Amino acid sequence: MMPKTLSSVALGGVLAVAAGCTTTTTSLDRGLEYYRDGQYWYAAAEFHQAVSENPTWATPYVNRGIARVRLGRLDTAIDDYNRALTLDPNDPAIYFNRGNALVASGLYGPAIEDFTRAIELSPPFAKAWFNRGSARALAGQRGLAMQDWLHAIDLESDPWARAAMRRSAGLERSSTAVSSIGTPATAATVAPAPSPGMATPAVPLPPPTAPRTAPAASLSSPASIDARTLAIRAISREVDGDHEGALTDLRAALAIERDPARRQSLEELLRKLEASR
């Protein structure tokens, strides 16, 4: 049986499965189906319903957070991870996912702290080591970043993931980045307590009025999404091997981003990706 928790990948993550949960998973199942179909708004709405049905279970919060990251709703995604952490404060995967959302928000210091906590809870967690390196690189800590990347490569057992890490670290020609989005799993998972001052009430999404027939939010047109969402998708595309697509999204994000600090981060990431060609 598939696990019922979404997991983020590469600046991305993996979520553990919570044991012993006997609650209904109908809303989770529907949310996962929508997620797999790319209908992230409806997925988030189903996960919101699952949160209402099981407010003390971390898994729905985690899945809703991952769906919200796909929608570019980083603040409310972080709120969901915060809540999940209060319910299950020892799951390294949730620190990992929150770290990914923090990186996407440009909050590199707190992200490094989350990846460090994930590593403390699970020292062999290769992707947490790698993503901490990526956060450190974005924060200007290049030497420490390379140390983390090399250690992650040593730990990673999957040859495809290891090759992607080597490219991202600049050790081979091609890519440079990690992904902060999510992919569906299925049944349970949670994680550790949020850093002081980070926990804020999550903003619920209204349920969809016509789940199957209404058009899903599209991520295909750069004009239809904001700069943050484009940047997140660019990172995901780079890890998936779509280098040209990643460059296109980053350039589109730069064209519409007005915040100077975020523009600087986007320009730095674009330079790295262009240099890896």
N, C-alpha and C positions, 0 to 999 in steps of 0.2 A: 504493500500500500504506500502511495506517495505521501511524503510528509506534508503537512498543511500549512507550512510557513513559507512565505516568500523569502528568498535569500538574495542579497546583493552580491555582485561580483566585482572583481578586480578593482580599482579604488573601490572595490565592491565587496560583497560579503557573502557569508554563509551563516545560516542560522541553525541552531541546534533544535532538536525536537523535544518538546516538553513531554515527559512521561506521565502516565496516569490520568489523562484528561478524558472524561467520559461524556462531556457536554456535546450537544448537537453540533454538527459541522456544516449544516445546510447552507448557511450564509457564506461560510468560508469556501465551500465547494463552488458556489455560484461566482464568488469573487475571483477565485482562481481561474475559472473558465473565462470570465471577462478579461482577466489579466492576460491570459494566453492569447486571446483574440486581439489584444492591443487596445481594448476598451477600458482605459485606465480610470476614467471618471466613474463608470458603472462599477468597476472593481472596487474603487475606494468606497462607493456607496454601500456595496454589499459588506465590505469589511466594517464599515460604520455600523451596519445592522448587527453584525457579529459582536462588536464591542458592546452594543446596547443589551444584547442577550447574555453576554458573558463579561461583565465589567471587571471581574477580578482575574481574568485569564489574559496573559500577556500576548499570546499569538495574534489575536485580531488587531491589537494595537500595532504590532510589528508589521503585519501585512498591510494595514492601512497606511502606515508610514512609508513603506516601499512604493505603494501605488501613488501616494502623494508626491514622492520624489519624482516619479515619472511625469507627473503633472506640473512639476516645477514649484510645488507648494512646500518649499523647504522648511519654513518656520513651523508649519503645523505637522510636518513629518517629524521634525525634531521633538515637538511636543509628544507625539505618539511614542517615540523611542524613550523619552523621559518616563512616561507612564509605565511602559513595559519594564523598564529598569526598576521601578519601585516595586513591581510585582514579582520580578525574578532577577534579583541583583547579582547573580553569579553566572550569567550566560555571556561568554565572550563575544558571541556573534552579534549581540545587540549593541554592545559598545562599538563593534566594528561597523555596523550599519549607521549608527549615529555619527561615528567619525566620518564616514563617507558623506553624509548630509552636511556636516560641518565644513568639510573641505569645499563642497559645492557652494556653500554660503560664504566662502572666503575666510572662515574662522580657523586658521591653521593651528594656532596654539591649542585651543580646546580639542581639535581633531587629533593632534599628536597625543594628548593626554588620553583620549578614548582608545586609540590604537595601542598605546602603552598598557592600558588596563586590560585590553583583550589579550595581549601577549602575556601579561602576568597570570591571567586566568588559564591561558592555554599556550604555553611556550612553543609548541610545534605549529602554531597557527601561521602558516607561511604567508597567506594573503594579508594578515594584519601587519606582519613585518614589512611586507612590500608597500602597503598603503601608508604606513607610517613614514617610510622612506619618501614616498611621493609628497606627503604633506610637508615633510622637512625640506624637500627640494623647493616647493612653492614658497616656503618660509625663508628661503635663502641659506639653508643649512646643508649645503651640497655634500660636504664630507660625511656628515652623519647619515645623509640620505643614501649615499653609495654603500655605506656599511650595512644599512638595513636591507637594501636591495640584494646585496651579495648573500647575506644570511638567508633571506627569503628564497633565493634561487637554490641554495644548498638544501633547504628544508622541503621544497616543493617536490612531490613525487610524480605528479602528472607531467609527462614530457611536453605536452602542448602548452600547458600553463607556464612551465619553466621557460620554454622558448619565447613565449609572449613577454615574460618578465625580463628576459635578457634583452629583447628588443627595446622594451620600455626604459630599461636602465641605460640604454645607449651602448650596450655591449655587442650588439649586432645591428646591421642596417635594418631599418624599417620603422617601427613604432616608438612611441614614448607616451605612456599614460596609463591610467587605470580607470576602472568604471565604478560609478556610484549608484547605479540603478539597481533593479532587482529582478529576479526571475522566480516564478512560482515554485513552491515546494508544496507541502500540504499539512500537517496537523499540529504542531505546537512549538512554541519557543518564546523566550523572554530574555530579560537581562538585567544588569546591575543598576544601582541607584545613580541618578543624575548628579552632575556636579552642582555645587551650591549655586542657587539662583537661576538654574536653567529650567527647572520644572515650571511649566505654565499650562493652564488649561487648554486642551486641544479644542480646535474649532470644528464642530461636526459638519459633515456634508449633508445636504438634503438628499433624501432617497430619490432615485430616478423615477420619473413618472411612467416612462415606457422603456424599460430596460433593454429589450431585445430589438426594438424597431427604431428607436431614436438614433440619430447618427452619433457615433462615438467621437470624443475629442480627438482631433487629428494632430499628429506630430509630423506630418509629411511636408507641410508647407512652412518654411522659415517665417513667413509673414504672419502666420497664425499663432506663433509662440514667442515668449519673451527671451531675452538674452541668456538668463540663467538656464532655462530649459534647453536652449540650443547648446550651451556649453556642456551641460550634463550629457546630452545625446552625443556630442562630439567625443567625449571621453569614452562612452560606451562603444561607439563605432570604432574608435582606434583599437580598443582591446579586442573587438570582434574581427579585426583585420581590414576594416573599411577605412583605409588611411585617407583617401580622397574625400570621402563623405565627412570624416572628422574635420578636415581642413575647411571644407565648405561651411559646415555648421559654425566653426569658430570664427570664420570671417564674417558670417552673417550676424553672429552675436556681437562682434566688435562694431558692426555698422549701426547697431541699435542701442548699445550700452552707453549710458551717459555718466555713470558713476566713475570718477577718476581712478579710485583704488581698484575697482573691478576691471576697468579697462586695462590697467597695468597687469593684473593677473592673467587676463585673457591674452594680452600681447605676449607675455612671457611664455605661456603655454603654446601659443601659435608658433613662436620662434623655435621652441623645442621640437614640435612636430615637423615643422618645415626642415629643420636641420637633420632629422632622422631619415629623410627620404633617400 
